[in-house]
Amino acid sequence: MSLVLSELGSDGIATLTLNDPASRNAISDLPMIEALISAVLALDANPAVRVIILTGAGTAFSSGGNIKTMGENGGLNDSLPARTRQNYKRGIQRIPLVFEALETPVIAAVNGPAIGAGCDLTLMCDIRIAGKSAKFAESFVKVGIVPGDGGAWLLPRVVGFSKACEMALTGDMVDAEEAVKIGLASRVVPDDELIDAARDVAARIAANPTHAVRMTKRLLRQASHQRLDTILDMSAAMQALAHATDDHREAISAMLQKRPPTYTGS
């Protein structure tokens, strides 16, 4: 069984599905980590891919850590703390580093609970659309551990420091409606409309010139932790590249001629 299913449509929209419903799509074990990283890197390297949708098989987006392997000397844990530290660095901590470096926009279609590291995985995505049954919890304290996968960096940048503290220190669950109110999700849709809603947003992104979309995403990502003058320098450099693309020239011609543009990704 493939732990991550990858499907690429002719429209340039790829769908990645975490495919371990027996564990509710836990992402802490090495096989799932490797499968997820391999899948997203392969899509990001493919110039035909314009947008990635990430979702989960079954009734959960992701339960985060695999509780069954989280006990003494199980999963990422080791009897020697130094080895546990290395297990995290060589294991689950690779996921946020990979997602941070992606150029392709990623939409999380949150189809059920996103718990602990599963919640943090949604935070690594650029856009989050929640099904009605979606629930989010930064619940590491509930099992006596800390956010080991970057959640302490990710969550405050999405919901603000005060709400991040409330979520992380209580471990309380946030439903889909509350997630929209605090900026954790951009919208809530009925469960049976979730993938269609994600594909609608993806299609509107994919309709734009690929290079401009990818560079805009990179600027937005960098802007969260860079100085203004640094971002202005990056913006000027990327703008010079954007002006040199065929798609930019096509966009201008189409506007002047009042016709739909035809982009080639060049």
N, C-alpha and C positions, 0 to 999 in steps of 0.2 A: 504494500500500500504506500502510495506517495503521500508524505506528510504535508506537502504544499502543492496544490493543484494550480497550474498556470495555463491561462487561455488568452490568446491574442486575437482580437477581431480585425476585420479588414479596415475598420475605422480608426485603427491605432490605439484603441482602448484595451488594455490588458486587465484581466481579473485574476487576482491571487486569492486562493482560498486555503486557510489553515484547515487541514483535513485530518484531525485526530479527535473526533467527537467523543470517543471513549474517555479521554482525559479532559474533555471540554476545551480542547485546543490549547493545552498548557504549552508554554514556550520556554521553559527553563531547562529542559533536557537537551543534551548536545545534538542528537539527531534532528530535532525540530529547529534548533538554532542554525545548524548547517544548512538545512533545507530552505529555511526562510531567507537567509543571507544569499545563498546561491541563486535563488529564484529572483530576488529583487535586483541583484547585480547583473544578472543575465538580461533582464528587461531594460534596465537603465542603459546598458551598453548597446541596445538595439535601436538604431535611429528610426525604425518604423513605429516604435512605441511612443505615444504622445502623452498618455495618462495611465496610471495604475490605480485600480480599485482593490482594496484589501478587505476581506471579510472572513467569516468563520463558518465551517460546516456545522450542521446541527443547530442546537438551540442556544449556543454561546458564541460570542466573538472570541474570547480567550479567558480562561481561568487564571492565567498568569503562571505562578509557580505550581509545579506538580507536587501536591501535598503527599502523595504516596511515596515519592522518592526524596522528600524533604527531611525525613527523620535523621537520626544519628547516622553519620557517614553515608548519607544518601544524596543523590543528585549533586548539587553544587557544594554541598557541605562535606567536610572532611574532618577527621579526628585532629588534624593539625591545622590550626587557624591560618598559618602561612599558605598552606595548600588551598584552603577555602578561598582566600584572597585571590590566588592565581586562577582558580576555577572560574571566579566571577569575571576577572579581566580577560581570560581566554575564551570565556563562554558568552553569557548573556550580555555582557557589556559591549560586545562587538556589535550588537544590533543597533543601539542608538548611534554609534559612530558611523555605521554604514548608512543608516537613514539620513543622518545629517549631511552626508556627502552626496546623496542622490540628486541628480538634476531633474529627473522626471517628477512631475507632481503626483502625489499619492493621496487618494481619498479613502478614508476609513468608512466602510459601510458597517456600522456597529449593529449587529443583528441580535444581540442578547447581552448578557453580563460581560463586562470587561473589568476584570478584577486584578488588583495588584499590578504585576508586570503587564497584564493584558490592558489595563487602563493606560499604563505608560506607553504601550505600543500604539494606542490610538493617538497619544500626544506626539509621537514621532511623525505622524502623518500630517499633511498640510491642511486637510479639510476633514471634518468629522460630521457625518450624517447619521443620525440615530433612528433606528426603528423604535416603535412604541415600547417594545419590551426591553430595550437597552437599559443597562444599569452600569454605573461606574463607581469604583471604590479604590482609593489609595490605601489599601487595607493591610499593609505590611505589619503594623503594630499589633494587629489581631492575632498574628502568629509569632509575636515576639522578635521581629527582625525589622530592619530599616529598608527603605527603597534602595536596592542594590544595583539597579539597572539604569540609574540616571533620573529617576522620578523627582528627586529633590531639585534638579536643574530644570526639568521639563515643566512640571506642574505650575510653579509660580509664574512662568512666562505665559501660560495660557489663561489661568484664572485669577492671577494676582496673589500677592504674598499672604494676605489674611485668609482668603478662602483656601489656599493651598495648605496653610497650617491647620485649618479646621478639618479638611479632608484627611490629611496625613496623620494628625495627632489623635483623631477620633476613630479613623478607619470606617466612618459611616458611609453608607451607600447613597448615591445620588441617582435619581431616576432621570429619564430622558427629558422631561419637561424642565426640571431643575438644571440639567446639563446645558440646555439652551440659554437659560437665564444667566448663568455664570460664565458663558462663553466657551464651555467645554465641548459643545456641539453647535453647529450652525443652524440645524433644523431638526424637527422630529417628523417622521412620516409613518403611516401604517406599516406594519411589518411586511405585508405582502407587496408593498410598493417600494421597499427600501432599495433594492438593486436598480430598479428603473429610475429612481430619484438620483442615485449615485451616477448612473450612466448618463442621465440628462445633464448633470453638472460636468461630467467628464467630456461629453460631446461638445459642450460650449467652450471648454478649454481647448479641446483638440481642434476646434475650428480655427484657432489662431496660429500664426507662424511658430513652428516648433522652437527655433532658436530664441526667439523673443520670449516665449513662455519659459523656457529653461533658464535663461539668464535672469528674468524677472524673479523666478523662484529663488535663485541663488542670492540675488540682492536682498530679498526679504529675509531669507535665513541669516545672512551675514549681518543684517541691520540689527538683529536682536542682541548682538554682543560686540558690535564694532562702534567706533567713534564716527561722528557725522563726516568729518573730513576724509576718513578712510572710505566710507561708503560713497562719497562724492567722487573720489578717485576711481573706485571700482565702476561706478555708474558711467563715468566718462569713457573708460576703456571699453566697457560692454556696449555702450552706445555707438562707439566707433565701429565695432564689429557688426552691430545690428544694421547700421546704415549701409554696410557693404553687402548685405544679403540680397539675393534675388527676391525673396519673399517680401522684404521691405519695399522694393521697387514695384512689385506686383500689387501690394496693398495701396500704394499711392496711385498707381494707374487705375486700379479698380474704383477707387473713390472718385477720381476725376471723371472717369467714364460712366459712373453710376451703374456698375455691374458687380455681381458677386466675384470675389477674388478666387483665384486658383493657386493654392500654395503647394510647393514641391519639397519644402524642407531644405532648400538650398539658399 
